[in-house]
Amino acid sequence: MTLGECYFEGMSSAGTLSARHKEDNVLSLELAAADTAPKGAGMTVHPDSISEALLELILTSLDDDKAEDIVQIDLRGRSSMGDFMVICSGRSTRQVAAISEKLVDRIKQTFGFTAKIEGKDTGDWVLIDTGDVVVHVFRPEVRDFYQLEKMWMPAKSDANQA
């Protein structure tokens, strides 16, 4: 029986789903998600810690690829666009593109999904959106111009007032 068949079989004449079949659907979806997880990854991650595991992989990947001035910003409770933002620099357009490409490949190999990537062709500013973590890889001059850290880092006066 497929998930769709289970859904329609559990419908009452009024068009509502019985509680038993709602649970079956949730369980079926969880099992289907588990079946699509990458095999051999050896990594069991609780849903609440997925963003932390993703952040750890991203920071390790950036460090391995010699990204410079890596800054991590916690967005939890401040923005709904994600849990973390990571900003770093590469020394050239070629390095920025390579760092970004390798990071997207590592995310796909480890977590089994493809992150959205913008700007890789020009290599001045590459945005990688994983859903929970947003990564910006800049050339140093472009990073200095946009100053994203200033916009997203908590102000020192806010910390003193708290």
C-alpha positions as CSV (number, residue, x, y, z in Angstrom):
1,M,0.0,0.0,0.0
2,T,1.4,3.4,-0.9
3,L,1.3,6.5,1.2
4,G,-1.5,7.9,-1.1
5,E,-3.5,4.7,-0.8
6,C,-3.2,4.8,2.9
7,Y,-4.3,8.4,2.9
8,F,-7.5,7.8,0.9
9,E,-8.3,4.5,2.7
10,G,-8.3,6.4,6.0
11,M,-10.7,9.1,4.8
12,S,-14.1,9.1,6.4
13,S,-17.2,9.9,4.4
14,A,-16.9,13.5,5.6
15,G,-13.5,13.8,4.1
16,T,-11.5,13.8,7.3
17,L,-8.6,11.6,8.2
18,S,-8.9,9.2,11.1
19,A,-6.4,9.6,14.0
20,R,-4.9,6.2,13.3
21,H,-4.2,6.9,9.7
22,K,-2.8,10.3,10.5
23,E,-0.2,8.5,12.7
24,D,0.4,6.0,9.9
25,N,1.1,8.8,7.5
26,V,3.5,10.5,9.8
27,L,5.3,7.2,10.5
28,S,5.4,6.4,6.7
29,L,6.8,9.8,6.0
30,E,9.5,9.4,8.7
31,L,10.4,6.0,7.3
32,A,10.5,7.3,3.8
33,A,12.9,10.1,4.9
34,A,15.1,7.5,6.7
35,D,15.3,5.4,3.6
36,T,16.5,8.4,1.5
37,A,19.3,9.2,4.0
38,P,22.8,8.7,2.6
39,K,23.9,5.2,3.3
40,G,27.3,4.7,5.1
41,A,27.3,8.2,6.4
42,G,27.3,6.8,10.0
43,M,25.7,9.9,11.3
44,T,22.5,9.9,13.3
45,V,21.3,13.4,13.8
46,H,18.4,14.5,15.9
47,P,16.2,17.0,14.0
48,D,17.0,19.8,16.6
49,S,20.7,19.4,16.0
50,I,20.7,19.3,12.2
51,S,21.6,22.9,11.9
52,E,24.5,22.5,14.3
53,A,25.8,19.4,12.4
54,L,25.5,21.3,9.2
55,L,27.3,24.3,10.7
56,E,30.1,22.1,11.9
57,L,30.5,20.5,8.4
58,I,30.5,24.0,6.8
59,L,33.1,25.4,9.2
60,T,35.4,22.3,8.8
61,S,35.0,22.5,5.0
62,L,35.9,26.2,4.9
63,D,38.9,25.7,7.1
64,D,40.1,22.7,5.0
65,D,39.9,24.8,1.9
66,K,41.8,27.7,3.4
67,A,39.0,30.2,3.6
68,E,40.1,33.4,5.5
69,D,38.4,35.4,8.2
70,I,35.6,33.0,8.9
71,V,32.8,34.6,11.0
72,Q,29.9,32.6,12.4
73,I,26.7,34.5,13.3
74,D,23.9,33.0,15.4
75,L,20.5,34.0,13.9
76,R,18.3,32.0,16.1
77,G,15.6,34.2,17.5
78,R,16.7,37.1,15.3
79,S,15.7,36.0,11.9
80,S,13.5,33.4,10.3
81,M,15.8,32.9,7.2
82,G,18.0,30.4,9.0
83,D,19.7,29.5,12.3
84,F,23.2,30.6,11.4
85,M,25.1,32.7,8.9
86,V,28.7,32.1,8.0
87,I,30.8,34.7,6.2
88,C,34.3,34.1,4.9
89,S,36.8,35.3,2.2
90,G,38.8,33.7,-0.5
91,R,41.9,35.3,-1.9
92,S,40.8,35.2,-5.6
93,T,37.7,34.6,-7.7
94,R,39.0,31.2,-8.5
95,Q,39.4,30.3,-4.8
96,V,36.0,31.7,-3.9
97,A,34.4,29.5,-6.6
98,A,36.4,26.4,-5.6
99,I,35.6,26.8,-1.9
100,S,31.9,27.2,-2.7
101,E,31.8,24.2,-5.1
102,K,33.6,21.9,-2.7
103,L,31.3,23.0,0.2
104,V,28.1,22.2,-1.9
105,D,29.6,18.8,-2.8
106,R,30.4,18.0,0.8
107,I,26.9,19.0,2.0
108,K,25.3,16.7,-0.7
109,Q,27.6,13.8,0.2
110,T,27.0,14.1,3.9
111,F,23.4,15.2,4.2
112,G,22.0,14.0,0.9
113,F,20.5,17.3,-0.4
114,T,21.7,20.0,-2.8
115,A,22.2,23.5,-1.4
116,K,21.2,26.4,-3.5
117,I,24.1,28.4,-4.8
118,E,24.3,31.8,-6.5
119,G,27.2,33.8,-7.9
120,K,29.7,31.0,-8.5
121,D,30.2,32.0,-12.1
122,T,31.6,35.5,-11.2
123,G,33.4,34.4,-8.0
124,D,33.1,37.8,-6.3
125,W,30.4,36.9,-3.8
126,V,28.9,33.4,-3.6
127,L,25.8,32.7,-1.6
128,I,25.1,29.2,-0.5
129,D,21.7,28.6,1.1
130,T,21.2,25.3,2.9
131,G,18.0,26.3,4.6
132,D,19.4,26.3,8.2
133,V,22.7,27.9,7.4
134,V,23.4,30.7,4.9
135,V,27.1,30.9,3.8
136,H,28.6,34.0,2.1
137,V,32.0,33.5,0.4
138,F,33.5,36.8,-0.7
139,R,36.6,38.2,-2.3
140,P,38.1,40.5,0.3
141,E,37.4,43.8,-1.5
142,V,33.7,42.9,-2.0
143,R,33.4,41.8,1.6
144,D,34.8,45.2,2.7
145,F,32.3,47.0,0.5
146,Y,29.1,45.2,1.7
147,Q,30.2,44.7,5.4
148,L,27.6,42.1,6.2
149,E,29.1,41.4,9.6
150,K,28.3,45.0,10.7
151,M,24.7,44.5,9.7
152,W,24.2,41.1,11.4
153,M,26.5,41.1,14.4
154,P,24.9,42.2,17.7
155,A,25.8,45.7,18.6
156,K,28.1,46.2,21.6
157,S,25.7,48.7,23.1
158,D,22.9,46.1,23.0
159,A,25.0,43.7,24.9
160,N,25.8,46.2,27.6
161,Q,22.1,47.1,28.1
162,A,21.0,43.5,28.5
